């Protein structure tokens, strides 16, 4: 990790005349004086927690390594609906041999390594490597998005006002996090007892090495917050073979993008206080009024390339000019990237495509996250996935939505400060040589081909909702997963590998575990609806649905407690690769079928989230972001043409929702 060099020193080393410095405007100008109100804690901090943010980190339990025999047992059970009886028998034999020979030795070594690395989890290192060594483009391959619900007050939903309020609250969140005044993330099993001041005083008094145990006594479960350190001022930098995660938490500036142009200005003054909100409003207003055209050769599209191509282009970009090098460091170290979009979008589908990928010109996909605000005031977060998972991003997302919709700093009658933003806001220009011009052309062509091949469809329905699920005492998420299984089976007549992400943040440096929602129980319901040779009563199908829920709940609970099988087998495979070994299990068609995720699914259930989305993980697969709310459900489906059709899948989802709704209401579905 390196730090951004002092800007004054950098300019001096470049031997640029003072007059030229003024023209280029490398320096951020901040107020010489800070008023007492500007420095007030209640203004600078989103929260002032009694319990330090990372108070529980030292005492968090470690992610367990499951027993090898249980991992093998769970794997084979999950494989049952995916392969033929003959293939399952062959895989079972290979698993038995693996468990007795190479697997046993690898697992013993994994356990021994884990005992030596008590500061982290056994999966953390290999998981970072999986992302950072991946040479595919981050766009569509890894970066997901989450869209905000609109502000319920239309007058606050304008682009300028909403963006400015977002930035102020983001700055307050960042300062609270950096000062360890942000409330620790804790799951309260009994909020009445633990989400209280007495609980906070009690655990605050405990040493960090014992704090988790004190929380557990209250039936409260602190979550890992190590990923939060990469939330702000962070960027994934392309490097040969393995990318670098870079963070400079001392940088004070914001990166704003519009028309493919890069603007920066400080959002903290020299004393670390957040600048006046009306000054911020003036700077954003200035950027929105700026008539600087989109660059002929936008370097931003280079970040949409595969990582090897981007690595070479970035090296050339730095070599082309010292100014380029300094500007890249300013982009890398910025608090985050605020994207201001001028386009107006007709519907949710157009919005989703923009939030997920756009045309690559007005984005910097390597930043830890981009906060995108459209001309209509609709907003989303697109985040780079290697540094962290949905847990950290969702916390930021929730806090942002809550404050800006209940107690924003700026209002429709707020007047921008009378400041000369042209002397404060810096527009970064880049020197682009012939090599880079061709690289930019090639990146634009390649990205256009990839995005043109992505089929995307957004779908909402009131046929199923949380209230209906709870009325029938069924898990809402398990019903959504069953609907997805039915939709695929309706189209293709078979069960396939399915991925559902589950957080393991209850453990130190936990990331995610996979829930495998395609089970023998979901297969049974699919067969009852589409293949039954004899009629089934509504009561039979209702009982089968209840069995699906029970099994899915068990799988989810096991995954959250680090007792899935995917991460364990993944760690063993990576250890084998590092040792130059190639166990038969990892080449077996059954194992390959299991990890070939035709259906990649994820949900972030929160009232602040409108919908999320991401690309498929295999060429003939589907990326399915979904949400179930009190009054309805939403799906955002992606697929690659010509292999699959997102619109066909959403039509099948609609039919499956109707089927499940009818069955729960005691009616025979139309499918039978």
N, C-alpha and C positions, 0 to 999 in steps of 0.2 A: 504494500500500500504506500502510495506517495502522496504528498500534500501539494496543493496548488501553490506555486511560488508567489512571493509578494509581487503584486502587480507593478509597483513603482520600480522595484529592483529589475523586474523583467524588461521593462521599457528602457531602463538605463543600459542593460546589457545589450539590447538591440541597437543602441546608439542612434535612436530616433530623435530628431530635434524637438524641442519643447513645442514649437508651433505645430509640428506634425502630431504630437501627442494630443494636443487640444482638438485637432481635427478628427483623429481616430477615436478619441474619448475612451481611453482604457480605464480611466478612474471613475469610481462610483462616488458621487458627491453626497455627503450626508450632512445633516444639520449640525452646527457647531454646539448648539445648546439643546438640552433635553429638559422638557418641562416635567414637573413632578407628576402630573397626571399621566404623562406618556410612560413614565417608569413604574407606574402603579402595578403591583402584582396582579390585581384583578383584571387589568387590561392585557397584560402580557401572557398570562397563563390561563389555559383552558380549564385546568383543574389544579388544585393545590392539595394533593393527597397526603393524608397523615402517614400512609404507608408508602415508602419509596417504591418507585416503579419496578425495580429489579430485586426487591427485598426477598422474594421467594426463590430466586434462581439457584442459589447454592444448594438448597435443600430439596429441590425437585427430585422425585424418584426417577430412576434411569429407565429408559425404554427396555423392556425385557426381551431377551432372545427366546422365542418359543422352543419347546422341546422338539427335537427333530422329528420324532415319531408323530407328534400332533400336527406339525406342518405337513408332513407327507399324507397323513390321513385327511386333513382338510383339503389339500390339493386334489386328491383323488375323488373326494366327494363332490367337489365343485366341478370336476371334469365330466362327471357322469352324463349330464344332459347335452354335452357338446360333441361327443364322439360316439362312434358305434361301439357295440359290446365287445367286438373283436379288438378294436384299437384300445379300448379301456383296459382289456386284459393284458395287452402288450405293454402298455404304459405302467400298469400295476407291477409287472415283473421288473421293469427297469427301475421303478421307484424303490422296490424292495432291495435290489442290488445296490442302489445308490445309498440307501439308508444304512446298509451293512458295511459298505466299503468307502468309496471316495467321500460320500456325504458325511459319514461319521467323522473322518479325519478333518475335512474342511470345517465342520461344525465345531470340533474341539479347538481348532486353531482360531476360529472366529470368537469363541467364548474367551479364549486366552487373551486375544487382542483387546477384547472389550473390557476385561479386568484391568488392563494397563491404561486404558483411556477413559477414566471415570469422569472426565470433564465433559464428555459428549456422549452421543448415542452410536451404536454400531452401524447405523444406516446413514448417518449424517455425511461422512466423507464420500462414500460411493454415490450418494444422491446428488451432492454438489457436482461431482465429476460427471454424472450422467447429463446434467444440464450444460455445464461449462465446456465439456469436450464435444458436445454435439455440434457438428459443423453445418447443420441445416439452418436456414433463416429462422429468426425468433418469431417473425410475423406468421400467423396461422399455425405454425408448429407448436409454439409455446404460449405466446402472449394472449391472455383472455381479457375480456372487458366486463365491467359491471355498470349498468346505467342507473342513474338516480331517478327516483320519482320526481315529478315536477314540484316546485314550491306550490303549496295549495293557494297561495296568494298571487294571482297573476301579475300584479304590479311589481312583485319582487323577482319575477321570472325573466327579466330582461337579461341579455347577454352581459352587458357592462356591470350591472348591479350584482348579478349572481356571481360572476367571476371575481369581482372585488371582495365580496363577502366570503367566498370560498378561500381566497388567498389569506385574508385576515385570520380566519379560523384555522387554516392550515399552519400559519405561523405560530398561533397560540398552541396548537397541538405539538408542533416541533419544539417550542421552548419548554413546554411542560414535560415532554419526553426527555429532552436533553438535561433538564434540571432534576429529573426523576421525581416529578410532581404529578405525573400522569397516573391515574388509578391503575394498580396492577390488574391484569386480566384474571378474574376468578369466576369459576362456575359454582354458583350457590345452590346446593341441593335443597337447603331450607333457608331461603332469603330472610324470612322473619327473624331467624336467629343469627345469621352470619352477615347479612348485608346491613350492618348496623355500626354505629360509632363505637360501641363497646368492643365489638369484634376487632375493629381496626386498631383501637388502643392496645388490645391484648397482643395481637400479632406484631405490632410495631415495637412492643417492649421486648419481644423474643429475639435472640440472636438469629442472624440469617441462616445459620446452619440448622436451626430448629424450627424456623418459621412455618415451613410446610406442614410439619406435624401438628403445630398449634391450629392451623387452619383446618386440617383434617379432623381434629377433635370437634370442630364446629360443623362438620360435614360440608366444608367448603373446599374446593379443589383449585388451587392456583394453576395457571397455564404457563407454558414456556413463552417467554417474551424475547428470546435471543434474536429473532428475526427483525424486531422493531429497530435495531441499530442500523439496519440497511434501508429503512423506509425513506429517509430524507438524505439529500446530498450524495446520492449514490447512482452509479452507472455500471452497466456491464460493458467492458472494453474488449473488443476483439483482439485476440492474441493467437500466435501460432499454437496449434494443438489444443490448448485449453485457455478459455477466456479468463479475464480478471474481473473481480468485483472490486470496485474502487469507491471509497467514501472519504469525503472531507467535511466533517461535521461543523467545522469552523467557518465555512463559507457563508456569506450573508445575502447572496443575491438569488433572484428568481430568474428562470428562463421562460420567456414567452415566445410562442411561435405563431406567426400569421403570414399567410401567403408563401410559406416556405422560408420566410426570413426569421432570423434569430435576434431577439431583443433581450437585454439583461438590465436589471437595476436592483439596487439593494432594497430588501424589505425589512432589514434591521439596520439601525443606526450604529455609530461607532461604539456605543455603550451596550449594544446588544438588545436594545428595545425595539419593538415593532414600530415602523414608521407610522405617521398619522394616517388614518384610514382615508381621509379626503385627499391626501397626497397620493396614496396608492390609486385612488379613483382617477385622479388626474393623469397619472402615468398610463393606466390602461386605456383611458379615453384617448390619449395621445396616440397610442399604438393602433387603436381601432380607426383613427382618423388619418393615419400615415398612408401616403400614396406611393410608397416605395413598391415597385412592381415585384412580382415573384421572380426569383433569380432564373436566368436562362439555364444555368446548370446547378440545380439544387443538390447540395451535398447530402441532404437528409435522406434521399432515396438510396444512398450507399448502404445505410443501415438495414435496408430490406433484403440485402444480398445474403448468400450463404456466408458463413463466418470466415472461411478462408479467403474468399474474394474480398470481403469487407476488411479483413486484416491487411491485405496487400494495399488496398486503396487508402486505408487510414494512414499507413506508413508513408505512402506517397504524398498524401495530403499534408502530413507534418513536414515532410522534406521539402515540399514546394515553397514553404514560407514559414518563417518564425512566427509571423502573425497567426497563421493557421494553427500552429501548435498551441499558442496561448489561448486562442479562441476555443479550441477543443477542450482545453483544461477548464475554461469557464463554463462550458456546456456540461462537462462531466461533473463538476463540483456544485452546480446549481441545486438549490433546495429541492426543486422538482420542475417539471415542464408543464406550463399552462398553455394549452392549445386553444386559440381563438379561431373559430371557423366562420367563414362568410357565407357558405352555402346554406340554403334553406332546404329542408328535407320534407318530402310529402307524406311519408308514413314511417311506421316503426321499422320496416324492413330496410329502407334507405338509411335510417339512423343507425341500425345495427351494423350494416356494412361499413359505414363511416367510422363507428367506434371501434370495430374490430381491425380494420385495415386501411381504409381510405385509398388514396392513390400513392401514398408514401411520401408526398412532397411536404405536407405540413405536419410532420410527425418526427419524433426522435425515439424510436422503439427501444433503444438501449437504456433509457432512463428507468430508474426503479419504478416510477409510475408517471403517467401523463394524465393530467386533469383536463378533459376536453369539454368546452362549452360552445354550443352552436349559436348561430345568430338568433334562433328562437328561444335560447335560454335553457334548452335541454342539455343535460350534462352526463358525463360518464368518466370512469377511470379505466385506463388500459395499463396493465402492469407487466413488467418483465418478470418471468417466473422463477429464475434460478435462485434469487436471493431469499425468496419466501413464498408462503402459500396464502390462501384466502383469509386465514384467521387474522393476520396483522392488517391486511388491506381492508377487510370488512370492519374492523374496529375504527380505523381512520375514517372510512366511508360513513359509518353510523354517526360518529361524533360530528363530522362535517355537516351531514344532513340535519341533525338535531339542532345544532346551534344556529345554522343559517336560516332555518324555518321557524325558529321560536324566538331567538334573541340576537338578530344580526346587528352588526355595528353600523351598517349603512342602510339608508332607507330611500324610497323614491324621491324624497325632497332633499336628499343630501347633495351638497354643492361641491364640486371638485376644488381642491386648493388652488390658489393662484401661484403656481410654481412654473418655472420654465422647464418642462419635461424634456425638451430637446437637448438640454445640457446635462440631463441625468440619465435618461434612457439611452442605452448603447445599442446600436444595430450592428451586428457582427458581419463583416464581409470576409469572404474567403478568396484566396488566389487559387485559380483552377487551371492547371496546365493541360496540354493535349491528352496526356494519358488519363487524367481524371475526367476530362470531358467525355472520352470514349467509355470510361468505366460508368459514368453517370447514365449515358445513353443505354448501355447494356443493362444496367440495374433497372431502369424504368421499363425496358422491354420485357425483361424477365419477370418483374413484379406484376406487370399488366397481364401477362400470360397466366400467372398463378392465380391472381385474383379473379380474372375472367372465368377461370375454370371452377371457381367456388360457387356452388348453388346454396342459397340461403333462404330460409322461410321462417317467418314469425307467426305464431298462432296463439290465440287466447280462447278460453272457453269457460263457461260457468257450469258445465255439466258435472264437474267434480270440484270439491273445495275442502278446506280443513274442517269446516263445521260438519259437513256430511260424513267425513272420515271419523271424526270424534263421536258423532252420533251413533255410529256402528262400532265404536271402540276398536278402530283400526288405525294403524300408523299411516299418516298422510304420505310420508316418503315411500313406504313400501307399496302403497297403491300407485303412486306415480311410476315407480320402477316396474310394477306389473303392467301398467298401461304401455310402457315402452317395449316390454317383452312381447306383449300382444300385437303391438303395431308392427314390429319386425316379423313376427311369425305369420301375421296376416299377409304380408307382402312376399316373404321368401320361404315360408313353410319349414323353418328350422330354427334351432337355438344357436346362438353365437356368443363368443367371448364378450363380456360386458364389464366395464370398469365404472365404479362409483367411488369417488374420493371420500376418505374419512380422515379427519384430523387426529393426530396422536400428540397434540400439544399438551396433554396432561403430563407428558414426560419431558425430561431435559433434552433439548435439541431434537424433540420429536418433529417429524414432518407430516407425512400422510401414510395411511395404509389403504389397501384396496378392499372394498366390499365387492363381492362377486354376486350380483343380484339375480343372475340367471341360475336358478336352482331346479332340482327335480320337482319342487312344488310349483314354480312358475311354468315349467314344462307341462305339468299335469293340467293346469288351467288352460293353457294354449291348446292342448290336445282335446280337452273337453269342449272347447268352443269350435275348433276347426277340423278335428279328426275323429271324433267319437263315433264308433260304429253302433253304439246304442245310446239312446237318449239319456241325458242327465237332467235331474230336476234342478230347479233354482236353488233349493236347499243344498244339493250336492256341490254346486259351484260355489255357493257362499262359504261352505265349509272349507273348500279348497283355497279360496281367497284368504280365509282366516289363517290357514296353515302357511300360506305365503308370507303373511305379515309376521307370524311367530318366528319363522326361520330367518326372515330378513332382519328382524329385531335382534336375534341372537348373533347373526353375522356382524351387524353394526356394532353391537356391544363388544364383541371379541376384537374387532378391528380397532376400536377406540382405545382398548386396553392393551394394544400391541400384540394381540393374539391372532392376527391374520396369518396368511402363509406367503403372500406375494413378496413382502420386503425381506423376509428371511431367505427365501430362495434367491432373490435378487442379490443379496449380500454374499451368499455362498457362490453364486455364479461369478460375481466380480472378483471374489477372492481366488477362485479357480483360474480365471483369466490372468490375474496378476502372477500366479504361480506357473503359468504355461500349461495348465491342465484343461482338458476338454471332456468332462463327464458326459456319458451317453444321455443322461436325463435332459440336459439342456439343448440337445439336438433332436430329441424325440418329437414326433408329430403331435402327440398329445399335449406336451408342454408348449410347443409352438402355437398350437390352437388356443390354448388358455391365454397366452399373453398377447395374442393378436386381437386387439380390442376393436371389433367391428362397431360396437356401441360404446362410445366414451361419454359418460354422463356426469353432471355436477350441478349442485344447487347451493345457493347461499341464502337461506331463508331469513329475510329481515324485511320489515315494512318499508325501509328506505330504498330497497332495491326494486327497480322496475323489472329488469331482466338482465341476464348475462349471456355471454356467448364466447365460443372458441372454435377452432378448426377441428376437423376429424384428425385422428392420429394415424390412420392407415388410409391408403388411396380409395378403397372400396368400403369405407366406414362412414359413420355419422358422428358429428359432434352435437351433443344434446344438452343445452343449458335449460333448466326448468325451474319453475317456482310455483309453489302452491300457497295460496292466501286464503283468508277466511271466506271470500266470495267467489273465487275462481282460480284457474291455473293458467300458466303461460309457458310456451315452449319456444326456444330459439334453436333451429335445426340447421346444421351445415353439412354439406356433402360435396364431393368432387365430381364434376361432369367429365366424361359421360358415364362414369362408373355407377353413380347413384343419383337419385333425385330427392332433394330436400322437400319439395312440394308434395311428392307422392307419399313421403313418410309422414308429413303433417296431416295429410288426408287420412292416413291409416291411424294416426294418433286420435284424430277426431272420432273416428268410428269406434276405436277401442274405449275412449272415454264414455261414449254413449252406452257401450256394452256393459262396462263396469257400473255405471250409474243405474242402468235398468236392473242389473242383478242385485245390487244393494237395495233397490226399492222393491224387490220381490217379483220382477218381471223377467221373462225370458228375453235374452238379447236377440237382435235381428240376425246375428251371425248364424244362429242355429235354425 
